[in-house]
C-alpha cells in the first residue's frame, strides 16, 4: 500500500468519496477539540479519560503555563495591572537620563 493512495484506498474500502472521507475526518478532529476544551483539565474518572482521548484525537494542546495558571489568566492579569507613569528627569547640563 502506497502512502499517497492511503486516503483513496481507505475511502474505497468504506465505500465513500475521498473528499467525504477528508470532511468526516476534519469534523471528527474539530469535535474532539471542542470536547477537550469543554472538559476541565483536572477532571477525573470517565470525564478525565474522555478528555484525554479527545485531546489525543483532536491534537489539542492545553494552554497551561503552570499547574492552575492558564495563558488566559496571565493575559487577564497583564490587562488589569495599572500602568504607573514614571517621570524621567533629564539632566540639562550633561544630557543624561538617571
Residue, then its C-alpha position, 0 to 999 in steps of 0.5 A: x500500500x502506497x502512502x499517497x493512495x492511503x486516503x483513496x484506498x481507505x475511502x474505497x474500502x468504506x465505500x465513500x468519496x475521498x473528499x467525504x472521507x477528508x470532511x468526516x475526518x476534519x469534523x471528527x478532529x474539530x469535535x474532539x477539540x471542542x470536547x477537550x476544551x469543554x472538559x476541565x483539565x483536572x477532571x477525573x474518572x470517565x470525564x478525565x479519560x474522555x478528555x484525554x482521548x479527545x485531546x489525543x484525537x483532536x491534537x489539542x494542546x492545553x494552554x497551561x503555563x503552570x499547574x492552575x495558571x492558564x495563558x488566559x489568566x496571565x493575559x487577564x492579569x497583564x490587562x488589569x495591572x495599572x500602568x504607573x507613569x514614571x517621570x524621567x528627569x533629564x539632566x540639562x547640563x550633561x544630557x543624561x537620563x538617571 
